[in-house]
Amino acid sequence: MSEMLARTVLSVYRWAGAVAYPFIGTYVAWRAAKGKEESSRRRERYGLTSRRRPAGPLVWMHAASVGETNAVVPLIERILENDINVVLTTGTVTSAKVAEARLGRRIIHQYVPLDLKPAVSNFLDHWKPDLAIIAESEIWPMTILELGARRVPQVLVNGRLSDRSYASWKKRAFLAEALFENLAHVVAQSETDGERFASLGARPVTVSGNLKIDTTPPPANEAALTELKRQIGVRRTWAAVSTHDGEEVIAGEVHGLLKQGHPGLLTIIVPRHPERAEAIVKTLNAQGLKVARRSLEEPIQSDTDVLLGDTIGEMGLYLRLTEIAFVGRSLTAEGGQNPVEPAMLNTAVLAGVNVQNFRDTYQRLIEGGGAKLVRDRDMLAGAVNYLLKNPAVRRDMIAAGAAAVEEMRGALDRTFRALDPFIQPLMVTSRLKNGSGNPA
């Protein structure tokens, strides 16, 4: 009965997508008007492209956004070392910029096709991938089914299921099993994630750890870093990074609470979505705070309260300006953001208690002494105040965070070993194409 129900639901999904396809242009145009799509590349969302498929074996790698893209870059580089072509798809303009900055012309970047049968079919008909690798939790029914119908192996890497996603799939276990049975392998981030995927019907499942921990720290422009440090001078700093709506208000209030006890204090706020910058500035101004916007190259003056990091791809710059970092989406929103980059870049890590999406990483950092969780604004202000007043404690937290990150490394090697049965045949094909002799 459950199998029949799954087939019925997926058939309806396929039919609805085919019906909607001719009318989806309005939606894509609206997103382009909002800056969420590149107008000149809108056709890619329909699976259409002007790029040629390169000869030889080709891997389709998909990473939804910036975090996932950064996480799979080292994995892509290993695949490229074996003379295998890679088409990388992402879903956001910012992730496309990250792909261009980090991988350039070594890969072909495309925007991921909409999960509608005509769009997915267009994409697969053109690129004909030999292997599909999906990062984290991008479960798109039509894409999975179309790859399965063409017998293209699908591997989920760095796989994770949040509490909310897992609960949702459990309610639709019949549907999860019908989709996950198409996956040739799931490489999960943690034992908990692995158990969840297995309970939903995925086979086989192995655990690798988090690929994001095996990445290098985000870079910073040295000239920009030197200039900002000059402007800041001897002032004390703390940062609230990857913030979501409401957390900028809290950061502003924390600044107000601490300013008298720490004259000259500079608060650095880096919102997760820089397009919210104007609204954030209005909010902070209403709190009586003077703001310097990085995107407008406004200088940090002696009476500047907040440096607003409203740019893309400069997290490495902002984190190098401080030794204390609160990581957002953890007080006014749920799930948390990845604390690894702050820990890599020598900051004592603070976060709210809602860090379910990075539970294992935070647990390791907390157990090692590299991170602390706070319940509310007052507790955050107290933690920042304590760390500002106690440099030895701050240095101990920084060292503990770096040590915990080092202990968690190794996911890249484990993931590549799991991919070996799928990569080896492509390496053989590549060697034969290049005339490098007997592949054995």
N, C-alpha and C positions, 0 to 999 in steps of 0.2 A: 504493500500500500504506500509506504513512504517513498519507494523508488518511483512509483507512478506519479505521486504528488510532486516530487522533484522535477520529473520530466515535464509535467504540466506547467509548473511555475516557470521553468526555464524556457519553455516554448512560448508562453505568454510574453516573457521578457524579450525574447528574440523578435516576436511579432511586433511588440510595441516599439522597439527600437527601429525596426524597418519602416514603420508608419511615421515615426517622428523624424527620421533622417532628412527628408526633403525640407523640413521646416526649422531645422536646428540652426540654420544660418543666422537667424535673428538673435539667438542666444549667444553665439560666438561673437557676433558683431557688437553686442552689448558689452561683453567681457573685454573686447578690444578697446571700446570707448572708455572703459574704466581703467585701462592700462594693464589688464590682467592677461591679455594676449598680444602678441606681435601682429599687427595688422598685415604686414607683408608676408607672414607665414601662416595665415589662418587656414590655408588649404591642408596643412599638415594634420590638423585636427580631424580631417576627413580621410586621413590615410594617404593623401596625395602628396607628391613631391616632385621636384625637378632634379633631384640628386640621383646619380646612377648607383646601382648596386655594384660594389667591387667584386671582382672575380675571387673565387675561393671561399673557404668556410667563413661564416658570419654568425656572430653572437648578438642577440638582441638583449640589451641590458636596460631595465627600467627602474628609475628612482624618482619618487614623486616630487620631492622638493629639495631645498638646499641641504638639509641635514643628511638625507639619504644619499644625495649626490656626492657630498664630501666623503661619506662613509665608503662608497663603492669605488672611488677613484683608485686606491691602491690595488683593488681586485682587478679593475679594468687594465691597469698597467701591467699586471702579471699576465693577463690574457694576451695583451698586445705583444709582449716579449716572445710569445710563441707564434708570431706571424698570423694571428687570427684577427679578422676584421671585427670591429664593434660598432653597432648602431646603438647610441644611448638616447633613450627618450626620457623626458621629464615633463612635468605638468605646469610649471610656473616660469615666468619671465626671469625671476631672480636665479632660479636653478640653471636656466640656460646660460646666464652670464657666468655662473660658477663653472659650468662645464667648459665654456670657451676659455676661461682664465686658466684652468688647471689642466685641460687636456688638449685644447686647441684643435689643430687639424689631424691629430692622431686618431680621432674617432669621428664618426658622423653623428651630429646631433639632430634630433627631430623632436617636435612636440608629440606627445603620446596621442594616438588616435582616440576619439571618443568611443566609449564602450557600446557601440552600435554595430550590428553585423556588417552593414555596407562599409563603414569606416575601417573596421578591423580587417575585413577581407581585402580592401584596397591596400592596406599596409602590408599584410602578409603576402599578397600576390606579388608585390613589388620587391620586397626585401628578402623573402624566402629564407628566414633564419634557420640555422641548423640547431640552435639551442636558445632558449629564452630563460633569462635569469631576472627574477623579480626581487626587489629589495623591500624588506620589512613586512608591511601589512597591506600591500596593494592587491586586493582580491577583486578582480573585475570579471564577472561571470562570462560575458560574451567573449572576452579575450581568452580566458582559460579554455572555454569550450572550442573555440576556433583553432587554437593551438593543438588541443587534444585531437580534434578531427583530422588535422594534418600530421599527426604523430610527431610533433615537434616536442622534444623533452623540455619540461618546465621545472625549474629549480627555484625555490624561494630561499633567499639568503638573508641573514640577519633578521630572521623572522621573529615577530613579536605579536602578541595579542593582548591589548589592554583589558582591564577588568570589564569595561563597558562593551568592547567588541566581543569578548569571549561570551559574556552573558547574552548578547544579541544572537550570536551564532548558535549557542546552545538551545535557544528557543526555536531555531530553524535547523536543527541537527540534520534532518533529512536533506536539506539543501546544501549544508556544509559538506556532507559526505559526498554528494554528487559532484561537487566542485573540486574538493581536495583530493579525490581519488585520481584526478588528472595530473597531479604534481608528482614528478619523478623522485623528488627528494625535498625535504624541508630541513634547512639548517637554521636552528633556532638560537636566539640570543642567550636564553637561560633554561634551566631545568623546568621552571614553571611554564615558560612558553612552549617548550618541547612537549610537556605533558598535555597542555591544552590543544596543541595541534593534533597530537595522537588521538586524543579523546574525540576529536571532530572527524576522524577518518583518514588523516594524512599518514602515509607510509612510503618509505622509511623516514624517521625523524632522528636527527643528530643535533648535538648542542655544541656550539662553537665559541660562545662569548660574543661580545658586542664589537662589530667591526669599527664602530666610531672610536673605539679606544686605540686601535692600531693606526689611526691617522696621525699625521704630523700636526703640530700646533698651527693655527691659522697665522698667516704672515702679516707683516705690517710694513707700510712704506716708511723707510728709515728717515727720509727728509721730513715727512709729516709728523712722525713720532718725535723727532728732535725739536721741531717747532712747537708742538703742543706741550712738551715737557718744559720748554723755555717759558711759555706763557703761564704755565701752572706754577713754576718755581718751587718754593718750599711748602706750598699749601698741602694740607692733608686731603686725601680723596677716598671715596668709596664709590662703588658702581652698582646699579641695578640693571641687569642685562636680560634680554629676551622677555621684556615685560609685556603684559597684556592689559587690556582696558581695566582701569581701577588701580593697577599697581604703580602707575606713575604718580597718582594722587598720594598713595602711601609713601612713595619715595620722597615726594616733596614735603610731606608732613614730617618724615624722619629727619630730613634736612633741617626743617624749622626747629625741631626738638633738640638737635645736636649743635646747631650753629653757635649758640652762646658759649657752650662749653669747649668748642673747637673753633676759635675765630679763624676765618679764612677758608673754612671747609668748602670743598668743591664736590658736588654730587654729579656723577656721570650716569645718565639714563640712556639705555639703548633699547628702544622698543622692538618687539618681534616684527611688527609691520610698520616700516618707516612712513608709509603713506598716511599714517595717523598723526604725523608730526604737527600740523597746524593746530589740530584739536588739543594735542598735548601741551603745546606752548600756551594756548589760551588758558588751559587749566592751571598750569604752573604760574602764569602771570597773575591769575586770580588769587593765588596763594601768596602773592607778594614777592615772587622769586624772579630774578633776572636770568634769562636763558640765552645761551649762545648755541646756535644751530650749526652743526658741522657741515650740513649740505650747502649752507649759504656762506661757508667759510667765515662765519662771524668769530672774531677773536675772543679769547678768554681774557676778560679784564679783571681788575682787582675786586670789583663788586659783582662779578658773575657768580651766581649761585649754582647753576646747572649747565653742564655741557650736554646737549642733546645729540646723541649719536644717530641721526636720522639718515644714515647712508647704508648702502649694501656692500657686503664683503669686507668690512673693516673691523670686525669683532676683535681680531688680533691686535689692532691698534688700540682700541678702547681698554682691553684687558691689560695691556702693558702700561697703562697710566695709573694703575691702582694695585693694592694688595688685598682688597676686600671686595668680594663680588656676591651680591644677592642674585640668584637665578630665578627668573619669573615663571609665570603660568603655574604658580604654586600657592598663592594666597587668595587672589580673587578669581582664579580659574583653576581647573583641575588637569592633572596629568603630568605637569612639570615640563621642564626643558632639560636638555643634556648638560650635566655639570662637568663633563670631561674637559672641555676646552678651558674653562676657568681654572680647573685643577692643573692642567698642563702648563698654564701660563702664570704660575706662581701667585695664585690668589687663595685666600682663605674663603671657602665656599659656604654661603648661607642660602637657605631656601625655605619656602613655606612647607606645610605638612602634606600638601596635595601633589605628591610626586610619583603617583602610581605607575606612569609610563616608563619611569627609570628607577623602579624600586630596587632592583639588584645593584645597580651602580651606586645609588645613594647609600645603600646598606653597607657596601664595601668601603665607601669613603667615610661614613660615620664610624664604623667599627675601627677604622685605622686612625681616626681623629682628624680627618681632613675636611669634614663638613659638619654643619649643625643645622637643625631644623627649627623654625620659629613658628609660633601659632598666629601671631597678629602683628599689627604695626608697632605696638609698644615693645614687644619682645624683640622685634627686628631692630628697633632703635637701641635697645639695651645691648644687643649683640654687637652692633656696629660700634657703639660707644666703648664697649669693653675691649674690642680688638684695636681700636684707635689708641686707647690708653695703655695697652699692654703689648708692645712690639715683640717681646719674647714669645708670648702665647701665639701671636699672629704668625711669627716665623715657624713655630712648631706645627701649626695647622697647615701652613703652606708645604712644609717638608713632608708631612703625613699624607697630604693629598697627592703629591707627586709620587710618593712611594706606592700608594694604593693603585694609582693608574698603571705604574710599571708592573705591578703584580697581576693586573687584569689583562695585560697584553697577550697576544697569541691567537686571537680570533682569525686573523688573516690567513695564517698557515693552516689552521684547522678547516677553514672554509674552503681553501683551495684544494686540500686533500679530499674533501667531500665532492668537489667538482671534478676531480681527476678522471673518473670513468666517462664523463661527458666531454671533457676537454681533450683527452688523449686521441680519440678518433679524429678530431678536427686537426690536431697537430700532424697526424699522419697524412691527412688530405693536403694540408698546407705544404708539407715537405715534398710530396709527390708533385704538386702544382709547380713548386719552385725548382724542381729538378735537383733536389739535394741528395739524391741517391736512395739507397735502401733505408726505409724508415725504422727498421729493426736495429 
